Amino acid sequence: MTKRVWSVQDAKNRFSEVVHAAQRAPQTVTRHGKPAVVILNAAEFERLQELQRARAPSLTDLLLEMPQDDGEFPRARVADRDIGL
């Protein structure tokens, strides 16, 4: 089976079929004719999560990207918050 588009109502009424189809290909569920969610199998979701983690910069990378010119950072002017003591 190939990718299929389901309305929310059809997806609710035929949820087992949607889950079965999602094992083979992502399934799009629409609300009011517009894509709302995509249902995909767990292995594909994990693969996408790993890709996202691989592309995310590490804390070390972020710290190394900070300016090294000993310049001053402007301090934000914010009001103190009431901690209710």
VENWO-V767657 format. One record per pair of residues at least 24 apart in sequence whose ideal C-beta (glycine too) atoms are under 10 Angstrom apart, sorted by sequence separation. I is the first residue (numbers start at 1). J is the second residue. D is the distance in Angstrom with one decimal. If there is no record, write none. Layout:
# VENWO-V767657
[[I/J/D] [I/J/D]]
This chain:
# VENWO-V767657
[[1/25/6.4] [2/26/10.0] [3/27/6.8] [4/28/7.4] [5/29/7.8] [6/30/7.1] [7/31/7.8] [8/32/8.8] [15/39/9.5] [2/27/9.9] [3/28/7.0] [4/29/9.8] [5/30/6.0] [7/32/9.1] [11/36/9.4] [1/27/9.1] [7/33/8.2] [11/37/8.8] [5/33/9.8] [8/36/6.9] [11/39/7.9] [7/36/9.6] [8/37/9.0] [5/35/7.8] [6/36/10.0] [6/37/9.9] [6/39/8.6] [3/38/9.0] [3/40/9.8]]
